[in-house]
Amino acid sequence: MHAAPPHHRSIFHPTDLTADSRTAFLHALRLAVAAKARLSIMHVGDEEEPDQGTLPQVRETLKRWGIIFRTSDDAELKALGLGVVKRMAQGDDPLETCVAHLEHHPAEMIVLYTHQREGRMSWLAPRMAEPLARRAHVPTLFIPQGRKGFVDPDTGEVLLKRILVPIAAVPEPQRAIGAAVHIAELLAPGDVTFTLVHVADGSPKPVIDPPQRMGWHWDQRTINGDVTGSILEAAEKGTDLIVMATAGHDGFLDALRGSTTERVLRLATCPLLATSTGTVTISPPGPSIG
């Protein structure tokens, strides 16, 4: 375990130690570095003698990315403002273990991968990943199984140029737009195109006032057809990230099951950030690290 000073920003990454989960770890780490946040990594298993050495290697990854030069130099990590906590927990109910952890160590974002195929079960399959996100009440970045996402594993470079934001009158569109803007401010210092897609369903087109910034481009579209199919079709055109707000009631992602967000998540070919608050509170404290 790395020493972790108190942080106001915190990212939680549950892992099942598979290759798919490693991709989610890279996104969690890149976010934590950019936000100068605490990164909590947890594996829940039934191992009698859990070995922390099997958990994702933070220092080795940062060295490969050229962010630090020596894996043994604590001063470099301190200079980054990065805190890392690793935990190997025993138990037969990973969902309850993770929820209990978050009750005592609140996070501002969860980053994890989710399976999209039926039949192959994992504790991070949708039946686990989605309830965890729903009960945690925080924005969750889902990395679809088998997808590389927007973080280069070898260099740490962020390839976040096109963000798709489906909008409707309900939930209030500014929430999703706000979440997309926060992610762009955190990770994408260059040009970014935000595509706002409103699927014509008889309801009035939302009135929005997107923030303006040099290098940011806002493309607003109204399209006809099936809502889920139209969103997925729009996402096929080079989208790096989908951001969707959910109309939760009793908790985060309560509306996920059977909702448009869930259907998009099951078929998306890029990461999806789901938020019921529209606010990603791990905003950058200053210039992001390249």
Order of alpha helices (4+ residues) and beta strands (2+ residues): beta-alpha-beta-alpha-alpha-beta-alpha-beta-alpha-beta-beta-alpha-beta-beta-alpha-beta-alpha-beta
